[in-house]
């Protein structure tokens, strides 16, 4: 894992932010902290984010609204969102979360080991994606170089 990977933690209760930071502090990544939906969106605009841990119930803009806005933007559309909530486990709330783009739900109080495993999974997945993108970029560079060489060769043969 890599320090250039960021996990965004969004919760309006400072004690929840501190708890999630403590759980994830040993992960080899940076933790971005937001205490509101607007602050989260600002951090998403200014940083590459690997995973968002998003509280559902927040004043002004709830987690569902943040997720909806994330899914509307090309840059943030594919960032995994795990809702972290203390609200009812009723299926209507859970289903709404999935409808707006959540990939998972965790209910408070959090199980630290489960949160660490989920975070590690998405950090590892992001690293694999980055490696594949780098291999693709190198392959495309090689193809362009081969094409240039062929064009040069064909130009000399005329």
DSSP file (Angstrom, degrees, kcal/mol; ACC not computed):
  #  RESIDUE AA STRUCTURE BP1 BP2  ACC     N-H-->O    O-->H-N    N-H-->O    O-->H-N    TCO  KAPPA ALPHA  PHI   PSI    X-CA   Y-CA   Z-CA
    1    1 A X              0   0    0      0, 0.0     2,-0.4     0, 0.0    28,-0.1   0.000 360.0 360.0 360.0 172.1    0.0    0.0    0.0
    2    2 A X    >   -     0   0    0     26,-0.1     3,-1.9     1,-0.1    28,-0.3  -0.983 360.0-131.4-144.4 142.9    1.0    3.5   -0.4
    3    3 A X  T 3  S+     0   0    0     -2,-0.4    27,-0.2     1,-0.3    26,-0.1   0.647 105.3  70.7 -66.1 -13.7    0.9    6.9    1.3
    4    4 A X  T 3  S+     0   0    0     24,-0.1     2,-0.4    25,-0.1    -1,-0.3   0.411  82.2  90.7 -84.5   6.4   -0.4    8.4   -1.9
    5    5 A X    <   -     0   0    0     -3,-1.9    25,-3.0    23,-0.2     2,-0.4  -0.839  66.4-157.6 -97.1 139.0   -3.6    6.6   -1.3
    6    6 A X  E     -a   30   0A   0     -2,-0.4    44,-3.2    23,-0.2    45,-1.2  -0.949  14.0-161.3-121.9 136.2   -6.3    8.5    0.6
    7    7 A X  E     -ab  31  51A   0     23,-2.6    25,-2.9    -2,-0.4     2,-0.6  -0.977  17.5-147.6-109.0 126.1   -9.3    7.3    2.6
    8    8 A X  E     -ab  32  52A   0     43,-2.8    45,-3.2    -2,-0.5     2,-0.5  -0.844  10.4-164.6 -95.7 122.2  -11.8   10.0    3.2
    9    9 A X  E     -ab  33  53A   0     23,-3.1    25,-2.6    -2,-0.6     2,-0.5  -0.933   6.4-172.2-108.6 123.8  -13.7    9.7    6.5
   10   10 A X  E     +ab  34  54A   0     43,-3.0    45,-2.2    -2,-0.5     2,-0.3  -0.960  22.9 132.4-124.7 118.1  -16.9   11.8    6.8
   11   11 A X        -     0   0    0     23,-2.1    47,-0.1    -2,-0.5     6,-0.1  -0.944  46.4-143.1-160.7 140.7  -18.8   12.1   10.0
   12   12 A X  S    S+     0   0    0     45,-0.3     2,-0.6    -2,-0.3    23,-0.1   0.521  84.3  81.2 -86.4  -4.2  -20.3   15.1   11.9
   13   13 A X    >>  -     0   0    0      1,-0.1     4,-1.8     2,-0.0     3,-0.9  -0.902  69.6-152.0-103.6 116.4  -19.4   13.7   15.3
   14   14 A X  H 3> S+     0   0    0     -2,-0.6     4,-2.6     1,-0.3     5,-0.2   0.843  95.1  58.4 -55.6 -35.8  -15.8   14.2   16.3
   15   15 A X  H 3> S+     0   0    0      1,-0.2     4,-2.0     2,-0.2    -1,-0.3   0.855 105.9  49.2 -65.4 -32.8  -15.7   11.1   18.5
   16   16 A X  H <> S+     0   0    0     -3,-0.9     4,-2.5     2,-0.2    -1,-0.2   0.889 110.5  50.3 -70.8 -39.0  -16.6    9.0   15.5
   17   17 A X  H  X S+     0   0    0     -4,-1.8     4,-2.5     2,-0.2    -2,-0.2   0.925 111.8  48.1 -62.2 -44.4  -13.9   10.6   13.4
   18   18 A X  H  X S+     0   0    0     -4,-2.6     4,-2.5     1,-0.2    -2,-0.2   0.908 111.2  51.0 -63.0 -42.2  -11.4    9.9   16.1
   19   19 A X  H  X S+     0   0    0     -4,-2.0     4,-2.1     2,-0.2    -2,-0.2   0.929 112.4  44.9 -62.6 -45.8  -12.5    6.3   16.5
   20   20 A X  H  X S+     0   0    0     -4,-2.5     4,-2.0     2,-0.2    -1,-0.2   0.885 112.5  52.4 -67.9 -37.1  -12.2    5.6   12.7
   21   21 A X  H  X S+     0   0    0     -4,-2.5     4,-1.1    -5,-0.2    -1,-0.2   0.928 109.6  49.5 -61.0 -44.3   -8.8    7.4   12.6
   22   22 A X  H  < S+     0   0    0     -4,-2.5     3,-0.4     1,-0.2     4,-0.3   0.892 111.1  49.5 -62.8 -39.8   -7.6    5.2   15.5
   23   23 A X  H  < S+     0   0    0     -4,-2.1     3,-0.3     1,-0.2    -1,-0.2   0.883 121.0  34.5 -65.2 -38.4   -8.8    2.0   13.7
   24   24 A X  H >< S+     0   0    0     -4,-2.0     3,-1.8     1,-0.2    -1,-0.2   0.397  85.5 102.9-100.4   2.1   -7.1    2.9   10.4
   25   25 A X  T 3< S+     0   0    0     -4,-1.1    -1,-0.2    -3,-0.4     4,-0.1   0.762  79.7  54.0 -62.0 -25.8   -4.0    4.7   11.7
   26   26 A X  T 3  S+     0   0    0     -3,-0.3    -1,-0.3    -4,-0.3     2,-0.1   0.550  84.2 105.2 -86.2  -7.0   -1.7    1.7   11.0
   27   27 A X  S <  S-     0   0    0     -3,-1.8     2,-2.0     1,-0.1    -3,-0.0  -0.481  82.9-117.5 -71.6 145.6   -2.8    1.4    7.4
   28   28 A X  S    S+     0   0    0     -2,-0.1     2,-0.3     2,-0.0   -23,-0.2  -0.480  83.6  83.2 -85.5  69.7   -0.2    2.7    4.9
   29   29 A X  S    S-     0   0    0     -2,-2.0     2,-0.4    -5,-0.2   -23,-0.2  -0.943  81.6 -96.6-155.6 171.2   -2.4    5.5    3.5
   30   30 A X  E     -a    6   0A   0    -25,-3.0   -23,-2.6   -28,-0.3     2,-0.6  -0.790  30.0-140.9 -97.2 143.5   -3.4    9.0    4.3
   31   31 A X  E     -a    7   0A   0     -2,-0.4     2,-0.4   -25,-0.2   -23,-0.2  -0.917  10.7-161.0-106.1 121.9   -6.6    9.7    6.1
   32   32 A X  E     -a    8   0A   0    -25,-2.9   -23,-3.1    -2,-0.6     2,-0.4  -0.865  12.5-152.6 -99.5 136.1   -8.6   12.8    5.0
   33   33 A X  E     +a    9   0A   0     -2,-0.4     2,-0.4   -25,-0.2   -23,-0.2  -0.923  17.6 173.9-119.2 131.3  -11.1   14.0    7.5
   34   34 A X  E     -a   10   0A   0    -25,-2.6   -23,-2.1    -2,-0.4     3,-0.0  -0.998  18.9-167.3-134.2 139.1  -14.4   15.8    6.9
   35   35 A X  S    S+     0   0    0     -2,-0.4     2,-0.3   -25,-0.2   -25,-0.1   0.294  76.0  33.2-106.9   9.0  -17.1   16.8    9.4
   36   36 A X  S  > S-     0   0    0      1,-0.1     4,-2.1    22,-0.1     5,-0.1  -0.981  81.3-110.6-154.3 163.8  -19.7   17.7    6.8
   37   37 A X  H  > S+     0   0    0     24,-0.4     4,-2.4    22,-0.4     5,-0.2   0.904 117.9  51.2 -63.1 -41.9  -20.9   16.8    3.3
   38   38 A X  H  > S+     0   0    0      1,-0.2     4,-2.1     2,-0.2    -1,-0.2   0.905 109.8  49.4 -63.8 -41.2  -19.7   20.1    1.9
   39   39 A X  H  > S+     0   0    0      2,-0.2     4,-2.3     1,-0.2    -1,-0.2   0.896 110.3  52.0 -63.7 -39.8  -16.2   19.6    3.4
   40   40 A X  H  X S+     0   0    0     -4,-2.1     4,-2.3     1,-0.2    -2,-0.2   0.924 108.8  49.6 -61.6 -45.3  -16.2   16.0    2.0
   41   41 A X  H  X S+     0   0    0     -4,-2.4     4,-1.7     1,-0.2    -1,-0.2   0.884 109.7  51.7 -63.8 -37.9  -17.0   17.3   -1.5
   42   42 A X  H  X S+     0   0    0     -4,-2.1     4,-1.3     2,-0.2    -1,-0.2   0.922 110.2  48.4 -63.6 -43.8  -14.3   19.9   -1.3
   43   43 A X  H  X S+     0   0    0     -4,-2.3     4,-1.0     1,-0.2    -2,-0.2   0.880 109.4  53.6 -63.4 -37.4  -11.7   17.3   -0.3
   44   44 A X  H  < S+     0   0    0     -4,-2.3    -1,-0.2     1,-0.2    -2,-0.2   0.836 107.4  51.5 -66.2 -32.5  -12.9   15.0   -3.2
   45   45 A X  H  < S+     0   0    0     -4,-1.7    -1,-0.2     1,-0.2    -2,-0.2   0.812 117.8  37.4 -71.3 -29.4  -12.3   17.9   -5.6
   46   46 A X  H  < S+     0   0    0     -4,-1.3     2,-0.3    -3,-0.2    -2,-0.2   0.419 115.9  47.2-106.3   0.0   -8.8   18.5   -4.4
   47   47 A X  S  < S-     0   0    0     -4,-1.0     2,-0.5    -3,-0.2    -1,-0.0  -0.981  75.6-116.2-142.3 150.4   -7.5   15.0   -3.7
   48   48 A X        -     0   0    0     -2,-0.3     2,-0.4   -44,-0.1   -42,-0.2  -0.775  40.1-162.0 -80.3 129.6   -7.4   11.5   -5.3
   49   49 A X        -     0   0    0     -2,-0.5   -42,-0.2    -5,-0.1     3,-0.1  -0.960  23.1-172.0-123.8 134.1   -9.4    9.3   -3.0
   50   50 A X  S    S+     0   0    0    -44,-3.2    30,-0.7    -2,-0.4     2,-0.3   0.807  75.8   4.8 -88.9 -35.5   -9.3    5.5   -2.8
   51   51 A X  E     -bc   7  80A   0    -45,-1.2   -43,-2.8    28,-0.1     2,-0.5  -0.994  59.6-147.5-153.4 143.8  -12.3    4.9   -0.5
   52   52 A X  E     -bc   8  81A   0     28,-2.3    30,-2.9    -2,-0.3     2,-0.7  -0.979   2.1-163.7-118.3 124.9  -14.9    7.0    1.3
   53   53 A X  E     -bc   9  82A   0    -45,-3.2   -43,-3.0    -2,-0.5     2,-0.5  -0.938  26.3-170.7-101.9 110.7  -16.3    6.1    4.7
   54   54 A X  E     -bc  10  83A   0     28,-2.4    30,-2.4    -2,-0.7   -43,-0.2  -0.910  21.4-140.9-122.1 119.5  -19.5    8.1    4.8
   55   55 A X  E     - c   0  84A   0    -45,-2.2    30,-0.2    -2,-0.5     3,-0.1  -0.460  11.3-150.2 -68.1 145.4  -21.8    8.8    7.7
   56   56 A X  S    S+     0   0    0     28,-0.7     7,-2.7     1,-0.2     2,-0.9   0.931  78.9  59.4 -83.7 -51.3  -25.5    8.8    6.6
   57   57 A X        +     0   0    0      5,-0.2   -45,-0.3     6,-0.1     2,-0.3  -0.711  66.4 138.5 -90.4 108.1  -27.0   11.3    9.1
   58   58 A X        -     0   0    0     -2,-0.9   -22,-0.1    -3,-0.1   -23,-0.0  -0.987  51.9-104.5-142.2 150.0  -25.4   14.7    9.0
   59   59 A X  S    S+     0   0    0     -2,-0.3     2,-2.7     1,-0.2   -22,-0.4  -0.314  96.7   8.2 -70.2 160.2  -26.8   18.2    9.2
   60   60 A X  S    S+     0   0    0    -24,-0.1     2,-0.4   -23,-0.1    -1,-0.2  -0.348 137.9  24.2  69.8 -62.6  -27.2   20.3    6.0
   61   61 A X  S    S-     0   0    0     -2,-2.7   -24,-0.4     4,-0.0   -23,-0.1  -0.959  79.4-149.5-135.9 115.8  -26.2   17.5    3.6
   62   62 A X     >  -     0   0    0     -2,-0.4     4,-2.0     1,-0.1     3,-0.3  -0.258  32.8 -99.7 -80.6 172.0  -26.7   13.9    4.5
   63   63 A X  H  > S+     0   0    0     -7,-2.7     4,-2.6     1,-0.2     5,-0.2   0.825 120.9  59.0 -61.1 -33.6  -24.6   11.0    3.2
   64   64 A X  H  > S+     0   0    0     -8,-0.4     4,-2.4     2,-0.2    -1,-0.2   0.921 107.1  47.2 -61.6 -43.0  -27.1   10.0    0.6
   65   65 A X  H  > S+     0   0    0     -3,-0.3     4,-2.4     2,-0.2    -2,-0.2   0.901 111.0  51.2 -65.9 -41.0  -26.9   13.5   -1.0
   66   66 A X  H  X S+     0   0    0     -4,-2.0     4,-2.5     2,-0.2    -2,-0.2   0.940 111.4  48.2 -59.9 -46.6  -23.0   13.4   -0.9
   67   67 A X  H  X S+     0   0    0     -4,-2.6     4,-2.4     1,-0.2    -2,-0.2   0.912 109.8  52.0 -61.4 -43.4  -23.1   10.0   -2.6
   68   68 A X  H  X S+     0   0    0     -4,-2.4     4,-0.9     1,-0.2    -1,-0.2   0.927 111.4  46.9 -59.4 -44.6  -25.6   11.2   -5.3
   69   69 A X  H >X S+     0   0    0     -4,-2.4     4,-0.7     1,-0.2     3,-0.5   0.889 110.7  52.8 -65.4 -39.0  -23.3   14.2   -6.0
   70   70 A X  H >< S+     0   0    0     -4,-2.5     3,-1.0     1,-0.2     6,-0.3   0.917 107.1  51.8 -60.8 -42.9  -20.2   11.9   -6.2
   71   71 A X  H 3< S+     0   0    0     -4,-2.4    -1,-0.2    29,-0.3    -2,-0.2   0.685 103.9  58.7 -70.8 -17.2  -21.9    9.6   -8.7
   72   72 A X  H << S+     0   0    0     -4,-0.9     2,-0.4    -3,-0.5    -1,-0.2   0.655  94.1  76.6 -84.3 -16.5  -22.8   12.5  -11.0
   73   73 A X  S XX S-     0   0    0     -3,-1.0     4,-1.4    -4,-0.7     3,-0.6  -0.818  74.0-142.2-101.6 133.0  -19.2   13.6  -11.4
   74   74 A X  T 34 S+     0   0    0     -2,-0.4     4,-0.4     1,-0.2     3,-0.3   0.885 100.5  54.0 -56.7 -41.6  -16.9   11.7  -13.7
   75   75 A X  T 34 S+     0   0    0      1,-0.2    -1,-0.2     2,-0.1     3,-0.1   0.792 121.3  27.9 -67.5 -29.5  -13.9   12.1  -11.4
   76   76 A X  T X4 S+     0   0    0     -3,-0.6     3,-1.2    -6,-0.3    -1,-0.2   0.396  90.7 100.6-113.4   1.1  -15.6   10.7   -8.3
   77   77 A X  T 3< S+     0   0    0     -4,-1.4    -2,-0.1    -3,-0.3    -3,-0.1   0.835  87.9  39.8 -58.5 -37.4  -18.2    8.3   -9.9
   78   78 A X  T 3  S+     0   0    0     -4,-0.4     2,-0.4    -3,-0.1    -1,-0.2   0.371  81.1 119.6-100.6   5.1  -16.2    5.1   -9.3
   79   79 A X  S <  S-     0   0    0     -3,-1.2   -28,-0.1    -9,-0.1   -29,-0.1  -0.565  70.7-115.6 -70.9 126.4  -14.8    5.8   -5.8
   80   80 A X  E     -c   51   0A   0    -30,-0.7   -28,-2.3    -2,-0.4     2,-0.5  -0.385  29.8-158.2 -64.5 137.7  -16.1    3.1   -3.5
   81   81 A X  E     -c   52   0A   0     20,-0.5    22,-3.0   -30,-0.2    23,-1.1  -0.977  10.1-170.6-119.6 126.0  -18.4    4.4   -0.7
   82   82 A X  E     -cd  53 104A   0    -30,-2.9   -28,-2.4    -2,-0.5     2,-0.3  -0.972  20.4-139.9-111.9 117.4  -19.0    2.5    2.5
   83   83 A X  E     -cd  54 105A   0     21,-2.3    23,-2.8    -2,-0.6     2,-0.5  -0.607  13.5-164.1 -75.2 133.4  -21.8    4.0    4.5
   84   84 A X  E     +cd  55 106A   0    -30,-2.4   -28,-0.7    -2,-0.3     2,-0.3  -0.979  26.4 158.6-119.0 115.8  -21.1    4.0    8.2
   85   85 A X  E     - d   0 107A   0     21,-2.4    23,-2.8    -2,-0.5   -30,-0.1  -0.956  49.1-159.6-145.7 155.6  -24.3    4.6   10.2
   86   86 A X        +     0   0    0     -2,-0.3     3,-0.1    21,-0.2    -1,-0.1   0.374  66.6 110.3-107.7  -1.9  -26.1    4.3   13.5
   87   87 A X  S    S-     0   0    0      1,-0.2    -2,-0.1     2,-0.0    21,-0.1  -0.170  83.9 -61.1 -72.2 170.7  -29.5    4.6   11.9
   88   88 A X        -     0   0    0      1,-0.2    -1,-0.2    19,-0.0     6,-0.1  -0.059  36.5-132.4 -50.8 145.8  -31.9    1.8   11.7
   89   89 A X        +     0   0    0     -3,-0.1    -1,-0.2     4,-0.1     5,-0.1   0.232  57.9 144.8 -83.5  14.4  -30.9   -1.3    9.7
   90   90 A X    >>  -     0   0    0      1,-0.1     4,-1.9     4,-0.1     3,-0.9  -0.227  60.2-122.7 -55.4 142.4  -34.3   -1.2    8.0
   91   91 A X  H 3> S+     0   0    0      1,-0.2     4,-3.3     2,-0.2     5,-0.3   0.788 107.2  65.2 -62.2 -28.4  -34.1   -2.3    4.4
   92   92 A X  H 3> S+     0   0    0      2,-0.2     4,-1.6     1,-0.2    -1,-0.2   0.894 107.4  41.5 -64.3 -36.5  -35.5    1.0    3.1
   93   93 A X  H <> S+     0   0    0     -3,-0.9     4,-2.1     2,-0.2    -2,-0.2   0.920 116.9  47.3 -73.6 -44.1  -32.4    2.9    4.4
   94   94 A X  H  X S+     0   0    0     -4,-1.9     4,-2.1     1,-0.2    -2,-0.2   0.934 112.8  49.5 -62.1 -46.0  -30.0    0.3    3.3
   95   95 A X  H  X S+     0   0    0     -4,-3.3     4,-2.6     1,-0.2    -1,-0.2   0.886 108.0  53.7 -61.6 -39.4  -31.6    0.0   -0.2
   96   96 A X  H  X S+     0   0    0     -4,-1.6     4,-1.8    -5,-0.3    -1,-0.2   0.917 107.3  52.6 -61.6 -41.4  -31.5    3.8   -0.5
   97   97 A X  H  <>S+     0   0    0     -4,-2.1     5,-2.6     1,-0.2     4,-0.3   0.926 111.3  44.7 -59.6 -45.3  -27.8    3.7    0.2
   98   98 A X  H ><5S+     0   0    0     -4,-2.1     3,-1.1     3,-0.2    -1,-0.2   0.878 109.4  57.5 -66.6 -36.4  -27.2    1.1   -2.5
   99   99 A X  H 3<5S+     0   0    0     -4,-2.6    -1,-0.2     1,-0.3    -2,-0.2   0.846 107.5  47.6 -61.8 -34.1  -29.4    3.1   -4.9
  100  100 A X  T 3<5S-     0   0    0     -4,-1.8   -29,-0.3    -5,-0.2    -1,-0.3   0.404 133.8 -83.2 -92.5   3.9  -27.2    6.1   -4.5
  101  101 A X  T < 5S+     0   0    0     -3,-1.1   -20,-0.5    -4,-0.3    -3,-0.2   0.546  72.2 150.0 117.6   6.9  -24.0    4.2   -5.0
  102  102 A X      < -     0   0    0     -5,-2.6    -1,-0.3    -6,-0.2   -20,-0.2  -0.415  28.3-164.4 -68.4 146.8  -22.8    2.6   -1.8
  103  103 A X  S    S+     0   0    0    -22,-3.0     2,-0.3     1,-0.3   -21,-0.2   0.538  72.5   1.1-102.9 -12.4  -20.9   -0.7   -2.1
  104  104 A X  E     -d   82   0A   0    -23,-1.1   -21,-2.3    -7,-0.1     2,-0.4  -0.986  59.9-136.2-164.8 165.9  -21.3   -1.6    1.5
  105  105 A X  E     -d   83   0A   0     -2,-0.3     2,-0.4   -23,-0.2   -21,-0.2  -0.980  11.5-171.2-128.4 141.5  -22.8   -0.6    4.9
  106  106 A X  E     -d   84   0A   0    -23,-2.8   -21,-2.4    -2,-0.4     2,-0.4  -0.999  16.0-143.8-129.9 137.7  -21.3   -0.8    8.3
  107  107 A X  E     -d   85   0A   0     -2,-0.4   -21,-0.2   -23,-0.2     2,-0.2  -0.829  31.3 -83.9-105.9 138.2  -23.3   -0.2   11.4
  108  108 A X  S    S+     0   0    0    -23,-2.8     2,-0.1    -2,-0.4     3,-0.0  -0.551 108.1  57.2 -77.0 144.5  -22.1    1.6   14.5
  109  109 A X  S    S-     0   0    0     -2,-0.2    -2,-0.2     1,-0.0     2,-0.1   0.488  95.4-138.8 -70.7 143.3  -20.6    0.6   16.8
  110  110 A X        -     0   0    0     -2,-0.1     2,-0.8    -4,-0.1    -2,-0.1  -0.403   6.1-129.7 -76.3 146.0  -18.0   -0.4   14.3
  111  111 A X     >  -     0   0    0      1,-0.2     4,-2.4    -4,-0.1     3,-0.2  -0.871  20.4-152.6 -89.3 110.6  -16.1   -3.7   14.5
  112  112 A X  H  > S+     0   0    0     -2,-0.8     4,-2.6     1,-0.2     5,-0.2   0.873  91.0  51.4 -56.1 -41.7  -12.5   -2.5   14.1
  113  113 A X  H  > S+     0   0    0      1,-0.2     4,-2.3     2,-0.2    -1,-0.2   0.905 110.7  48.1 -65.1 -41.0  -11.2   -5.7   12.5
  114  114 A X  H  > S+     0   0    0     -3,-0.2     4,-2.5     2,-0.2     5,-0.2   0.923 111.8  50.0 -64.8 -43.9  -13.9   -5.7    9.9
  115  115 A X  H  X S+     0   0    0     -4,-2.4     4,-2.6     1,-0.2    -2,-0.2   0.926 110.8  49.4 -61.3 -44.5  -13.3   -2.0    9.1
  116  116 A X  H  X S+     0   0    0     -4,-2.6     4,-2.8    -5,-0.2    -1,-0.2   0.918 111.5  49.1 -60.7 -43.6   -9.5   -2.6    8.7
  117  117 A X  H  X S+     0   0    0     -4,-2.3     4,-2.3     2,-0.2    -1,-0.2   0.915 112.5  47.3 -63.6 -42.7  -10.1   -5.6    6.4
  118  118 A X  H  X S+     0   0    0     -4,-2.5     4,-2.0     2,-0.2    -2,-0.2   0.926 113.0  48.3 -65.4 -43.2  -12.5   -3.7    4.2
  119  119 A X  H  X S+     0   0    0     -4,-2.6     4,-2.3    -5,-0.2    -2,-0.2   0.935 111.7  49.9 -61.8 -45.8  -10.2   -0.7    4.0
  120  120 A X  H  X S+     0   0    0     -4,-2.8     4,-2.8     1,-0.2     5,-0.2   0.899 107.3  55.5 -59.2 -41.4   -7.2   -3.0    3.1
  121  121 A X  H  X S+     0   0    0     -4,-2.3     4,-2.4     1,-0.2    -1,-0.2   0.938 111.6  42.1 -57.8 -48.2   -9.3   -4.7    0.4
  122  122 A X  H  X S+     0   0    0     -4,-2.0     4,-2.1     2,-0.2    -1,-0.2   0.831 113.2  52.5 -73.2 -30.9  -10.0   -1.4   -1.3
  123  123 A X  H  X S+     0   0    0     -4,-2.3     4,-2.1     2,-0.2    -1,-0.2   0.925 112.5  45.9 -65.9 -43.6   -6.5   -0.1   -0.9
  124  124 A X  H  X S+     0   0    0     -4,-2.8     4,-2.3     2,-0.2    -2,-0.2   0.909 111.6  51.6 -64.1 -42.3   -5.1   -3.3   -2.5
  125  125 A X  H  X S+     0   0    0     -4,-2.4     4,-2.3    -5,-0.2    -1,-0.2   0.903 109.0  51.1 -61.0 -41.9   -7.7   -3.2   -5.3
  126  126 A X  H  X S+     0   0    0     -4,-2.1     4,-2.5     2,-0.2    -1,-0.2   0.902 108.6  51.3 -62.9 -41.8   -6.6    0.4   -6.0
  127  127 A X  H  X S+     0   0    0     -4,-2.1     4,-2.5     2,-0.2    -2,-0.2   0.913 109.4  50.1 -62.5 -41.8   -3.0   -0.6   -6.2
  128  128 A X  H  X S+     0   0    0     -4,-2.3     4,-2.4     2,-0.2    -2,-0.2   0.916 110.7  50.1 -61.3 -42.4   -3.8   -3.4   -8.6
  129  129 A X  H  X S+     0   0    0     -4,-2.3     4,-2.5     1,-0.2    -2,-0.2   0.918 110.4  49.7 -61.7 -44.3   -5.8   -0.9  -10.8
  130  130 A X  H  X S+     0   0    0     -4,-2.5     4,-2.2     1,-0.2    -1,-0.2   0.904 110.3  50.4 -62.4 -41.7   -2.8    1.6  -10.7
  131  131 A X  H  X S+     0   0    0     -4,-2.5     4,-2.4     2,-0.2    -1,-0.2   0.916 111.4  48.1 -63.1 -43.0   -0.4   -1.2  -11.7
  132  132 A X  H  X S+     0   0    0     -4,-2.4     4,-2.6     2,-0.2    -2,-0.2   0.907 110.6  51.3 -63.8 -41.8   -2.7   -2.2  -14.6
  133  133 A X  H  X S+     0   0    0     -4,-2.5     4,-2.4     1,-0.2    -1,-0.2   0.891 110.5  49.4 -62.4 -38.8   -3.0    1.4  -15.8
  134  134 A X  H  X S+     0   0    0     -4,-2.2     4,-2.5     2,-0.2    -2,-0.2   0.908 111.3  48.7 -67.0 -42.0    0.8    1.8  -15.7
  135  135 A X  H  X S+     0   0    0     -4,-2.4     4,-2.5     2,-0.2    -2,-0.2   0.905 112.0  49.6 -63.3 -40.7    1.2   -1.4  -17.8
  136  136 A X  H  X S+     0   0    0     -4,-2.6     4,-2.6     2,-0.2    -2,-0.2   0.922 110.4  50.2 -63.3 -43.6   -1.4   -0.2  -20.2
  137  137 A X  H  X S+     0   0    0     -4,-2.4     4,-2.4     1,-0.2    -2,-0.2   0.923 112.0  47.4 -61.0 -44.7    0.4    3.2  -20.5
  138  138 A X  H  X S+     0   0    0     -4,-2.5     4,-2.5     2,-0.2    -1,-0.2   0.899 111.8  50.5 -64.4 -39.9    3.7    1.5  -21.1
  139  139 A X  H  X S+     0   0    0     -4,-2.5     4,-2.6     2,-0.2    -2,-0.2   0.909 110.6  49.1 -63.7 -41.7    2.2   -0.8  -23.7
  140  140 A X  H  X S+     0   0    0     -4,-2.6     4,-2.4     2,-0.2    -2,-0.2   0.897 110.4  50.9 -65.4 -39.3    0.6    2.1  -25.5
  141  141 A X  H  X S+     0   0    0     -4,-2.4     4,-2.3     2,-0.2    -2,-0.2   0.918 111.2  48.7 -61.7 -43.1    4.0    3.9  -25.5
  142  142 A X  H  X S+     0   0    0     -4,-2.5     4,-2.7     1,-0.2    -2,-0.2   0.907 110.4  50.6 -63.7 -42.0    5.6    0.8  -27.0
  143  143 A X  H  X S+     0   0    0     -4,-2.6     4,-2.5     2,-0.2    -1,-0.2   0.908 110.3  49.4 -63.2 -41.8    3.0    0.6  -29.6
  144  144 A X  H  X S+     0   0    0     -4,-2.4     4,-2.5     2,-0.2    -1,-0.2   0.905 111.5  49.6 -63.3 -40.8    3.4    4.3  -30.6
  145  145 A X  H  X S+     0   0    0     -4,-2.3     4,-2.4     2,-0.2    -2,-0.2   0.919 111.9  47.9 -64.8 -43.4    7.2    3.7  -30.8
  146  146 A X  H  X S+     0   0    0     -4,-2.7     4,-2.6     2,-0.2    -2,-0.2   0.908 111.8  50.1 -62.1 -41.5    6.7    0.7  -33.0
  147  147 A X  H  X S+     0   0    0     -4,-2.5     4,-2.7     2,-0.2    -2,-0.2   0.905 110.3  50.1 -63.6 -41.5    4.3    2.6  -35.2
  148  148 A X  H  X S+     0   0    0     -4,-2.5     4,-2.6     2,-0.2    -2,-0.2   0.917 111.2  49.0 -62.6 -42.7    6.8    5.4  -35.5
  149  149 A X  H  X S+     0   0    0     -4,-2.4     4,-2.7     2,-0.2    -2,-0.2   0.904 111.8  48.7 -64.5 -41.0    9.5    3.0  -36.4
  150  150 A X  H  X S+     0   0    0     -4,-2.6     4,-2.9     2,-0.2     5,-0.2   0.917 111.6  49.4 -63.8 -42.6    7.3    1.3  -39.0
  151  151 A X  H  X S+     0   0    0     -4,-2.7     4,-2.0     2,-0.2    -2,-0.2   0.910 112.3  47.9 -62.9 -41.6    6.4    4.7  -40.5
  152  152 A X  H  X S+     0   0    0     -4,-2.6     4,-1.7     2,-0.2    -2,-0.2   0.925 113.2  48.6 -62.8 -44.4   10.1    5.7  -40.6
  153  153 A X  H  X S+     0   0    0     -4,-2.7     4,-1.5     1,-0.2    -2,-0.2   0.921 112.7  47.3 -61.4 -46.4   10.9    2.4  -42.3
  154  154 A X  H  < S+     0   0    0     -4,-2.9     4,-0.4     1,-0.2    -1,-0.2   0.843 109.7  54.1 -66.8 -33.2    8.1    2.7  -44.8
  155  155 A X  H  < S+     0   0    0     -4,-2.0     3,-0.5    -5,-0.2    -1,-0.2   0.846 109.4  47.5 -68.8 -33.8    9.1    6.3  -45.6
  156  156 A X  H  < S+     0   0    0     -4,-1.7    -1,-0.2     1,-0.2    -2,-0.2   0.769 105.1  60.3 -77.7 -26.6   12.7    5.3  -46.3
  157  157 A X     <        0   0    0     -4,-1.5    -1,-0.2     1,-0.2    -2,-0.2   0.570 360.0 360.0 -79.8  -7.8   11.7    2.4  -48.6
  158  158 A X              0   0    0     -3,-0.5    -1,-0.2    -4,-0.4    -2,-0.1   0.482 360.0 360.0 -83.8 360.0    9.8    4.6  -51.1
